[in-house]
Structure formats: C-alpha cells, structure tokens
Amino acid sequence: MDLVLYEKPECHLCEGLLEKLEAIAAARGGLTIAAIERRDITTRDDWFEEYRYEIPVLLRRDRHGAEQPIPRPSPRLTVAELEEWLQKSVETS
C-alpha cells in the first residue's frame, strides 16, 4: 500500500502519525506499506487552503495512482492498533 500524508512543520499530530506509519512500514509483518509520500501543506496554497484545519490527512494511493481518503485515526492508537485500524479502513474503502 502506498500512502500520502498531508502535514506541516512542527505539527505534533503529524509527527506522531508519521512515526507510527514508519514503524508499521519497517516491521514487514502484517500490513505492507510500500511508500509514504509526505506533502507539506505550507508549500502550496491550494493544499494549505484545503487541509490547514484538517492535518494530518492520510490518503491511500491505488495501483492506478488514484488517491482515496482514509478517515483520520485517533492519535492515541498504538502502532499495533493503528496497523489494525488501517487494515480495516482499507478493506472497507
């Protein structure tokens, strides 16, 4: 699975989610995260306008390049809980 993460500098929620996603990607166990593309919303006006009150925003990119939004996970989830939550989110989308 390829993911896109909309974030901004010094966002603690963004940093926390990224750390957990990277831990899942490194584990190579259950859920496979092939790539995480990070998009800094402060680099483009359109991203900033769309996501400034919503970050972190997570999307899943399918094999054709289409991006599908994933509901925002709770920042309180552990790495294992996030992995399980992502798996369920992907299956239902």
JOVENFEN-V738273 format. One record per run of one state. SS is the DSSP state (H for helix, E for strand, L for the rest). FROM is the first residue (numbers start at 0). TO is the last residue. Records with the same first field share a line. If there is no record, write none. Layout:
SS = FROM-TO + FROM-TO
This chain:
L = 0-0 + 7-10 + 27-33 + 43-43 + 51-55 + 61-65 + 70-77 + 92-92
E = 1-6 + 34-39 + 56-60 + 66-69
H = 11-26 + 40-42 + 44-50 + 78-91
